[in-house]
């Protein structure tokens, strides 16, 4: 299963076999435009050959910008257009006060991610590109928590 998340100028992925995290990464290049993101997603699909792809359903009140929304939609279309893939789109519910607390909790559950923990930023600093990696992992964890209704919806 490949979980993909998008934020301003960055795309992150987390690959799971069952509930075991086996690969992960981020791409600033994929965050440039929907066209570049589609090319990157096709490479990931060819490399990892997942059975399921998870992308985020972004609600209207989300703070994600137009570019992030367009890239997310383009990635979901790539997954939807592949006949041998199950495309799962789901809303990511924030279960922590902030993304840094969430990342710390995920690093406890997946110790291999500890070296990638983003440093808490100060108000004037830009956000670490590593935060998107933890968003991709969190999206997959939502599916693990209650897979039956989500998978049934995705299968029609």
Secondary structure, DSSP 8 states (H G I E B T S, - for coil): -EEEEEETTEEEEEEEETTEEEEEEEESGGGS-HHHHHHHHHHHHHHH--SEEEEE---TT----HHHHHHHHHHHHHHHH-TTSEEEEE-----SSSHHHHHHHHHHHSGGGGGG------TTS---TTHHHHHHHHHHHHHHHTHHHHHHHHH-
